[in-house]
Amino acid sequence: MSVLSPVSSTTLAVVMLTAGILAAFAVRGFIRARTRARRRVLEQPNSHYTSKLVRNGETRHRWHHIDLDRIHEVNRGEVVRLLAKVDVSGVDSLRDTERVFLDQVANVAGSKPQATPQDTGSHIGRDLRHRPA
């Protein structure tokens, strides 16, 4: 004679099957999370890697601070046209020759002098300001 009746053994089987399925989903979720964490690549602190977005932002900043008064009027028109193109379409829209031209103009003409913290009303100390490499 069996200790469990057929109804209770069926119920026990269903409960055990449900618990097994839930355990399988939990293990699957854990494995997926661990796999995602392994694939994720984080930039190490003080690394020498700079993302393309940051480089484009620094380049745009350097180009927009070209001192136009130090450039010949023919080149000034071209610089203004290229800067307008950068504003509308982004840095990646420039051809290689246009990028080289703007880089050379930025090197030759230099940038406008940066405002000192006293001029901008900034409360950030001199040693705490960002200094790009």
C-alpha positions, 0 to 999 in steps of 0.5 A, a space after each residue: 500500500 502506498 503512503 501517498 494517494 494518487 492525487 497527492 502524488 500528482 500534486 507533489 509532482 506538479 509542485 516539484 516540476 514548477 520549482 524545477 522550472 523556476 530554478 532553471 529560469 533563475 540559473 539562466 538569468 544568473 548566467 546571462 547577467 554574468 555573460 553581459 558583465 564579462 562582455 562589458 568593457 569599461 574605460 579604466 581610470 587614467 587610461 589614455 583612451 579618448 572616445 570619438 565623441 570627446 575628440 570631436 567635441 575638443 576639435 570643434 571647441 578648438 576650431 570655434 575659438 580660432 582668432 578670425 582677426 589673424 586670418 586673411 579675409 579669403 581664408 576667413 570666409 572659408 573658415 566661416 563656411 566650414 564652421 557653419 558646416 560643422 554646426 549643421 552637420 557635425 565634425 564627421 561631415 567634413 572631408 579630410 582636406 577640410 579637416 586638415 585646413 581647419 587644423 592648420 588654421 587653428 595652429 597658425 592663427 591660434 585661439 582666442 585667449 581663454 577667459 580667466 576665472 575672474 573674468 567669467 565669475 567662476 568660483 572654481 579655483 585655478 587648480 581645479 579647472 579642466 586642462 585638456 592634454 
